[in-house]
Amino acid sequence: MSESIAEQVLDLAARALPGAEVDVTAHAVHRALTRFANSRIHQNVAEDTVSVRLRAHLDGRTVTTTTTLTGPEGLTSLVSRTAAAVRSAPRDPGWPGLAPAASLALPGTVDEATRDASPDDRAARVQAFIEAAGGLETAGYCQTGHWSGAYRNSAGQALAAQATTADLDGIARDAGADGVARRSSVRLSDLDGAALGTRAAGKARSQADPVELPPGRYEVVLEPEAVSDLLTNFALFGFNAKAAQERRSFAELGTAQFDEAISLYDDPREPFDGEGTPRTRLALVEKGVTTALAHDRRTAAAAGAASTGHSGSPAWGPILDNLGFAPGGDRIEEMISRVGRGLLITDLWYTRVLDPRTLALTGLTRNGVWLIENGEVTRPVHNMRFTQLYPQALAPGAVLGVGAEAVPQPSRVFLGAWTAPALHLASWNITGGAAG
Amino acid sequence: MSFFDVAEAAVAAALDAGARYADARVMHKRYESMEARNGEVEDLNSDESAGIGVRALVGSSWGFYAVPDLSDSAARLAGARATAIAKASARVAGPGVDLVPTTAATATWASECRIDPLAVPLSDKGDLLTHATKTMVEHGADQATGVYQIWDTRKWFVSSEGHRIDQHVRECGAGIQAIAIGEGETQVRSYPAARGQYGTRGWELVQGLDLLAHAPRLAEESRELLTAPLCPSGETALILGGEQLFLQIHESVGHAIELDRILGWEAAFAGTSWLDLSQLGSLRYGSELMNISIDPTLPGALGSFGYDDEGTPAAKRYAVKDGIWVGVLAGRDSAALAGLDYGGSVRADGWARLPMVRMTNVGLEPGPHTLEQIIAETYDGVFMENNRSWSIDDKRLNFQFGCEIAYEVKNGKRGRMLRNPTYTGIGPKFWQSMDMLSSEIEYWGTPNCGKGQPTQVGHTGHPSAPARFQNVRVGVRA
């Protein structure tokens, strides 16, 4: 369906806008999400949406329009609206031109059972999570989705692909203490509700009688759920070529900005971007050295580089949705055993940027913190606030271990996911207890 | 076939499939935005979206299904699917669901709009943003950005109880920002708010902002901040401008009084609340100066409407009265579960999303002072303006905010500029320390409140004014 809609719109636009550079993206998405709280399903939603984006560049002016009205009238209206707007739009001197014809480098992964998953299939995962929590109160969600996308442009580029996604994310609660477990995959069958419920419940039960600790710098072991927050913020603010070109990012190509234990890559689930550039795995950091930035066609043109297929919006710049740290060789128990005095942190919450250039963030711990003494987890700790420069936490000499298992973690972006091993870091700046 | 007919077909199909209650919203939304940087337009978007979302209640379980097809057959299929999804929820069912009563209204409502923002020529809007951003660069900004956004939403709501309501809400707003880049840090100044100012008004709102007049000042202040002294660390009297205080209200009051959070429905994601329903009517939230209303009837404020997305008419009530917690933001099902008799705060951000408890206009009633008096009566403190960062825990207690700019206040006078100001605290302790509150109320609007899974972006309004707080920890840094 996506391909025929994209073809129709390209044809209509060619007639309405002779001489214009035009591209069309059509997305058909089925997304279903079963949400539970207080150990019952309280929200259960599904949507089937089709959206079309038309971008036209004519006489130095650019406009982007979208619609969900995909009948003949809706598509004709989309093209008419575009034609009217592009003629009165302000000038766009940064227009980088359309993507040339090129083949896909990655196939999308489609799991039929995930694509066709029923509300009962999701409810079964939820039920398994709840039952595994052994009577603790639980909350979370199970999501399945299928995307089918097509891209066409007036320069001859034509792409189409499909992909599936599935996430299970839940907490178990024991006397006000929460434990969490999350997993993302392209296959619903990879999501083991019972295993995740067991982990979340175990984390919750091990937090009885937490202690307050004073602010200060602590050695930490961050579990995969917490590490996904680092990936989110590096994706948004660190490796965005537009931010780097405007000197709003810390990233410097060719510089050893990270510990040599750190390698960072983007491994897209969506095989092409909104500008019609095929995507492939992109290595951003190799053994501590910043080796690449994510580019769209605008930032690539400015840098004399090629687009990496990460177009977002022209104002924000390139967007990375599937970042991951390459796994290391340590089991989490081994990392803990090497800590003299430090913290085991499961999750980070509500992190916000104080300054994008230094990537200084503040946020809180969530879903479990424990004190580590002499290589043993000794007692739970109340949540704490931190204020931390993220690149500094991974700087040369600051990374004491990287987990052997990189766990796919759900992202808030459809088809997004973070691949996160545990990290053992020399220092994390705790700036206050959650009680003030 | 009218859009009411489409919605009625969906509701009928949901009931035929076994639902004991159903409602449907047909929505048609138009959105336009433009962003400019350094004198050039960077992005121009024009979006149109239409579809139907159906909610069905079977036993004690809800189901929701949405589709962008407004034919009779698609609407009927959507109703039947919503009911089927609700039946699947029964596999892990909970206690019974009741809905507090609301009058089954047949009504029409529209927000006030003098100048249709979608009818203003693109070239005029582009000139405004390019001139403003160019001016900021000329006055020293390294990066200068400007943005406007326009939403034009029509919706037709039908329920199995007999509601038949159509609404037309027009919203718009704009803002500009100057960024100065120094060695290893950036400094930012924004007007009128960090993400712009928005309301349920026409283009007259943007005209009234007079962006061009503020452009030189923003650029100059952003440069000046690069060499200003750091905000000192310690406890002090803190004066907040109204723009910063509106976000403080949003984060530490608005979200905390959402009944779905209090009931644990958002526990895994957005979080819960420190508030306990057993203390409703008796808990001291803040000082006696603290009066917070929930009021979706405020003309022009961003969280205003005629009816919420469950068909409950807009009405004012208090959340905090003379410092005591007295009210919540609720929906018909959450209110019934909590033993309350009012909903009225349920909205969805589009036809494809389930309506949920959202802030409307949640803000302060005027105090007895002025900003001038507050500064004049402060012997030693810090005055912070314009939000730059915000973070708060999952119970809405422990917060830390960063502002763009601060000033020393000594002996009743505003002194030197301070950079990188931050402050942190615990909600009720902070609000109980409020000892001066200005009468200079403005209706601030934020169009980017994230909540729910899949995430929805809500538009909320916040009456706010400058205020003073005592013994606040400031100057937290990495």
Interface residues (C-beta under 8 A of the other chain):
Chain A: R31 L33 T34 R35 F36 A37 N38 S39 R40 I41 H42 Q43 N44 V45 A46 E47 D48 T49 V50 S51 T62 V63 T64 T65 T66 T67 T68 L69 T70 G74 S77 L78 R81 T82 A85 S88 A89 P90 R91 D92 P93 G94 S118 P119 D120 R122 A123 A124 V126 Q127 I130 E137 A139 G140 Y141 Q143 D169 G170 I171 R173 D178 V180 E246 R247 R248 S313 P314 A315 W349 Y350 T351 R352 V353 L354 D355 P356 R357 T358 A360 T362 G363 L364 R366 N383 R385 T387 Q388 L389 Q392 R412 F414 N429 T431 G432 A434 A435 G436
Chain B: M34 E35 A36 R37 E40 V41 E42 D43 L44 N45 S46 D47 E48 S49 A50 G51 S61 W62 G63 F64 Y65 A66 V67 P68 R81 A84 I85 A86 A88 S89 R91 V92 A93 G94 P95 P121 L122 S123 G126 D127 T130 D142 Q143 T145 V147 I179 I181 G184 E185 T186 L263 G264 W265 E266 A267 A268 F269 G271 A352 R353 L354 M356 R388 S389 W390 S391 I392 D393 D394 L397 N398 Q400 G402 N420 T422 T424 G425 I426 K429 Q453 P454 T455 R473 V476 R477 A478
